[in-house]
Amino acid sequence: MNNKGQALIEFVLILPVFILILFAIIDFGIIFNTKSNLENDSVDIVNLFKNGTDSTDIDKMYEDNIIEISDDGEYYKIKISMEVKLITPGFNKLFGDPYIVSVERVVPNVK
């Protein structure tokens, strides 16, 4: 008896699931890499901000990032975000398209 047809059918049934898992792993890797890069950028941006660099100059230096600075009187809240385009089918409906990765830092307002 020949089982080649059965193996082909099983392969065809499992291939889309395997590809979906592979794309999901790639997407999460891209998200974690972006988050790590934003963490590194946040250290530099906070140091620039503490040293008195204007927020427009910081925006020009980090033009790929979305930088929001808010002041509540006692603290400055610095939020750095970046958009990530997801490649896994269906993830854009679950997580939004594009997916926004963000990092927040709080800096005391020293007057």
Phi, psi and omega in degrees: 000142185256123182256013182295322179295320179294318179296321179296316180296316178297320179296316180295326179287324185271340183300313180298324178294317179297316180294320177298316178295319179297314178296322179296320177297318179296315179299312180295326175297318178294319179296314180294323177295317178297317178298318178296317178296321178294323176298316178294317178295326183295325178297314180295317182294319178296318178296318177298318181295318179296327181278003173094013178291136181294147183295331177291325176292322178295319177300321179292323181289326182240063186288341177285338183266153172260114185249125178237126179241124178236150183236123177254013179101313181261329183225152168260133177251118182250118180245124180244126183230158175212144179271139178237127177274120181274144182254344182285127178300132179093338180292329180294332176282328179282315188253351183097149181232113000279157178281133182260120175258131182221156178227138179239141175230145178243128182237132178295143180272101181264117181253000000 
